[in-house]
Amino acid sequence: MKRYEAKIQYTLLEDGPVEVLSTAEKMVQYMRDAWDEMPLAECFWVVLLNRKNKPLGRHRISVGTATATLAHPREVYRAAVLASASAICCLHNHPSGDPLPSSADVQMTRLLRDAGKCLEITMLDHIVVGNVTDDPSGKGYYSFREAGMI
């Protein structure tokens, strides 16, 4: 039988003042470069936040296809528990550019919100990122919090 050791590894992304991420717009700005590496695939990210909603870091949970990605509460909250995060914000992109959530996005949001309640880690928002051109609202993103679903 093989035994494994789990390790936490931190990589410094930047040093300096840290802004409170209190709105979806600020969160999208914080994550602006997250999709540069794979712009044609859906990628699911979690931003880990302290008690004052300042970011502790971000973690890519999964890379999907042009139309889907998977995120299980176990993977999403594993990063939050290891970082001792008080809250999280989930984000994923729609390569099509239209940030309107699918029914699967809505279902996943509810599942993640409920899992966070069990762990007492607040899910502040789930944001679907698209682009301004393809978004009927002109924002370039869809916030479940702003829509009153969280």
Number of C-alpha atoms within 10 A of each C-alpha: 2 3 4 5 4 5 7 7 5 8 6 6 7 7 6 5 6 11 12 14 19 12 15 21 15 13 19 19 11 15 15 11 10 19 18 8 8 12 15 16 20 23 25 23 24 25 26 26 26 17 10 12 21 17 21 16 18 20 15 18 20 17 17 15 13 15 12 18 19 16 21 13 15 10 14 25 23 12 21 25 14 10 16 14 22 19 24 27 22 24 24 28 28 24 21 16 17 21 25 20 17 11 9 12 19 13 12 17 22 15 13 20 21 16 19 20 11 9 12 11 20 20 25 20 22 28 27 24 27 21 18 15 12 16 18 12 13 10 15 20 27 23 22 19 15 13 8 7 13 14
